[in-house]
Amino acid sequence: MTNQTLITLDGVGKVFLAEEMETHALSNINLSIVRGEYVAIAGPSGCGKTTLLSILGLLDSPTNGSYLLDGTPADNLTTGQRAQVRNEAIGFIFQAFNLIGDLTVYENVELPLTYRGTGAAERKERVQESLERVGLAHRTRHYPNQLSGGQQQRVAVARAMVGRPLILLADEPTGNLDSKSGGAVIGLLKELHDDGTTICMVTHDPRYAHVADRTVHMFDGQIVSEDQAQRHALEEAGFEVA
């Protein structure tokens, strides 16, 4: 099987400067994610998980090191180019849902396609397909405040998937949910992965990390270990994992 690496981070570091003090949020991060893989990034609060996900999602830039997304350097993209890549290649799911309260469920899911300039007929087809996938096709005219937390997060999943991104990035997607709703969202992500979606999920909950193909453990801004059994399984399947 040919190399199908989608994401490659090589020596990535991130330093924040505040009041003449340096905070090293990330240090020497080396990470590869192949197409179709489900990777969990685990670790305690403050270890750099969300900072890493922000760099993967082009919401932030590394201070040093290199980042290849689908073989293309992502380090020197302009602001406009980064926004375009985020819209076309990356789907986001946030802990706080980040739905727009003045928009209906349908309009929230449609928004990424509107920004992309997708035609009305295709937008309608894709939105309907995405909402059916998360079991909320009957809620198109509702507003976020009329939904439960679990339903809002499923709308967020539909919005993330409607553009058919290369990778889905989830930042603590169960953090604001009760255990039943959280389990349902994790089950939905597992279904998407089984259908071929590439997923990278940040979580502090070991129950949900174990759903992934591979778990990357972080501490104090560094990757300290990986689940090697899962990694070897990928390699034996023919993937080249750096």
C-alpha positions, 0 to 999 in steps of 0.5 A: 500500500502506498504512503497515505499520510495526511498530516505530518508534524516535524519538530513542532514547538509553540511558545507564548510570550506574555509580559516578557515571559515565555510559556512553552506550550509545545516542544518537539512534537513529531506526529503523523496521521494517516488517512482513515485513522482515528487518533486520540490525543490524551493527557491532563489539563494544561498539557498542550492538547488544545494548542496542538489541535489548534495548530492542526486546524490552522487556527494557530501557527507553530513557533518552530518546526514544520507542518504538512497537510496532505503533502502541502506545507501549512507553515507559510500560508496567508491568512486568506489561504488558511481560512480557505483550507480550514473551510474546505479540508478541516471539520471542527467539533468544539466542546462548547458546540459553537452554534450560532443562536440566531440561526436554525439547525438547518442554517447552522449546518449550511453555513460552511457551504455558504462560505464556500459558495456551493450552489443552493441545490447542492447545499440542500442535499448535503445539509439534509444528508448530514442531518439525517446522518446524525438523526436530526433531520426532523429538527431543521427549523429548531434553534440551538436553545430548543435542543438538548446539549447532546442534540446541539453537539450532533448538529455540530457534528453535522456541520463539521461533516457537511463539507466532506473534509479531509479530517475531522478535529474534535476538541473535548466533544463530550466535555459539556455533556452527561455520560449518556449524551457523551457516549452517543456522540462518541458512538456517532464519531465511531460510525463516521470513522468506520465509514472512512472519516479521518478523526483526531480527537482531544480528550481527557477521558480514557473511556473515550480515548480507547475508542480510537485506533491509536492514543497519543499521550501528552504531558507538559507540552510533549508527546510522552508515549503512544499505544504501540499495539495500535501503531503496529496494527497500522503498520502491519496493514500497510500504512507507513507511519512516521 
